[in-house]
Amino acid sequence: AVTRHYKFDIRMKSVTRLCHSKSIVTVNGKFPGPKIIAREGDNVVIKVTNNVQNNISLHWHGIRQLQSGWADGPAYVTQCPIQTGQSYVYNFTITGQRGTLFWHAHISWLRSTVYGPMVILPKRNVPYPFPKPHKEIPIIFGEWFNADTEAIINQALQTGGGPNVSDAYTFNGLPGPLYNCSSKDTFKLSVEPGKTYLLRLINAALNDDLFFSIANHSLTVVEADAVYVKPFQTDTLLITPGQTTNVLLRTQPTFPNATFLMAARPYATGLGTFDNSTVAGVVEYYKQPSSSSSISVNIPPPKKLPLFKPTLPALNDTSFATNFSSRLRSLATPQFPANVPQTVDKRFFFTVGLGTNPCPGNACQGPNGTKFAASINNVSFVQPTTALLQAHFFGQSKGVYTTDFPSNPPFQFDYTGNIPPNNTMVDNETKVVVLPFNARVELVMQDTSILGAESHPLHLHGFNFFVVGQGFGNFDKKKDPPKFNLVDPVERNTVGVPSGGWVAIRFLADNPGVWFMHCHLEVHTSWGLKMAWVVLDGKLPNQKLPPPPSDLPKC
Ligand code: C2O
């Protein structure tokens, strides 16, 4: 294992897409940001310097941060933001993980432009549990807004109106040829015939689950959220924001007389407004010259080949989505076991959904005198003005957060009994759940889908969890648990809570610190669909959170 040093300079850069230029926040002037590459076991040290007017913090999405919670990054949860002119060094060791993850800004909506791939290779001389690919290519999905995203979210929070939708989706920052004024900004995947490529797919979009497909090519899924899965073939994938998926692409055996598009567009069950456009990229075949000449030249294909486009599921194809997620299973082999907690110490039932603020004294300015909120157990999380982790570590939680989440009695939701608007009013509070070290936790998340149906990609910091069950309608606490998969459930860090349904997860609380959990649809996070877990120290020295680094930013 080695230490890998990175310097991330947060600076403005003018970028043009769709014939529209704007100055955006970037890392090192790059959009998308630089790739981090490391091996399992490596120590990664990233010095972040803020040279823009906005406060910033960065999050290493999916990295477990064992005993390094100070490096996790969500603003006001594990740290105060890095202010203009200041620096912070994120220092963590990658323990027991290998695969594709990503990093992104974790404050306001800055992750719309501040994000990049993280590739964690296996330890040296440890092979993949699948055929060695000829090449590996990260493809990070994003969203491009012509408008300034900070202005969009500020307005959405003040007026309660839905935010402007994006103007395009992107592959590695490029919208592609299906948008106006965009064909020169097209992602090109150059391949040779008869080879296997590993595509590292990352959904860094702000607000939409995405279907992805490549015309006339089938894909083999081998990994989700940096955990190997039992390989399976599919023409189309579904990836929610916050999820990553590795697939093997086997190219056609001989040079094809055609050009193929890859494309992504949303899976959206809601009636609300969303960007229903399609990003496309091109798969370009190159023939290596067959001569034994020592000069290797790529011969481009002849121009004007017929163009094939992939067929993507309908925007609201929930049966595809359900079927796809049920196919994801852990490898569960002796080398890569699925350590699913077989028994449970702490059980939780959380409702997740959209709601409204009560708005005392008619203070709300939104449509019809309401203001959008989103909540867990009808608690809409209020961001504190100092970091939760600091408050916890120094025993100064008073006035920062309370530990009575879920509220007492916990909010019970029932599709057959609850009707709006009575069950949509939220409390605005900063509440956490405290867990003893090594608690085996089961959490059922029930979607309430009353104000606009939408599935919620719930992301948990600091842990991977096992998705032991999912279903539609009300969760039945007698009938459903016996059907849980405790053998080979998929292990991941982000799961879609199906619209009109529920999902059950289990995890071992073996990581002391404060861990954020939130919907990875940025607009829902902004409206309060978030909470935090406090995991106490264990007794042994290696079960305790060390003190903060001396350069930890102050609020
Ligand atoms: Cu990818 Cu809390 O984030």
Boltz pocket constraint, residues with backbone or C-beta under 6 A from the ligand:
constraints:
  - pocket:
      binder: B
      contacts: [[A, 59], [A, 61], [A, 74], [A, 104], [A, 106], [A, 242], [A, 459], [A, 461], [A, 516], [A, 518], [A, 520]]
      max_distance: 6.0
